[in-house]
């Protein structure tokens, strides 16, 4: 996978829209796919929590190590067993799970690293986003891009329904599940007229999910 040639800003994206899903007063947080630690550093400053990270790209991980309490460099699958059990109040996956060969296995294993009452917070692209959905439906095309919903490094594709199902089938309880970064275009509404506005999920390029292990 060509992670070396990502656009500028790909690894230092501060996902401010994901901070609001964090519970009050978390003490221990890990950001899986932390990039250079930009988002996790903001979280650390806001909460005063102990913040860890895992990052696939070593050069980005080295930068993150200067900002966070503990950072692993490499595939997250290689480090889950090394994480302490029942330790983290929050585990973030900001647009990470879709890049994994087996996100189901990762979520299944990492749930044992949650402290009592801890949560997984994820952002996952919605393949039914109107730009993607209509390209497939009308133009009959499936075209990969450098970033976004059709990022060429994505290995898995999800919808609102399949994200929830993934969590629930793994024994999680979904606390919150909603679209984020809503499109400003009127197109999703125009596309919905023939179907009586029953397909409004196409407005969202991503879905944010908060889940607890039962």
Beta strands, then each sheet from edge to edge (+ up, - down):
strand 1: 28-32
strand 2: 50-55
strand 3: 70-73
strand 4: 88-94
strand 5: 114-125
strand 6: 172-182
strand 7: 204-213
sheet 1: 3+ 2+ 1+ 4+ 5+ 7- 6+
end
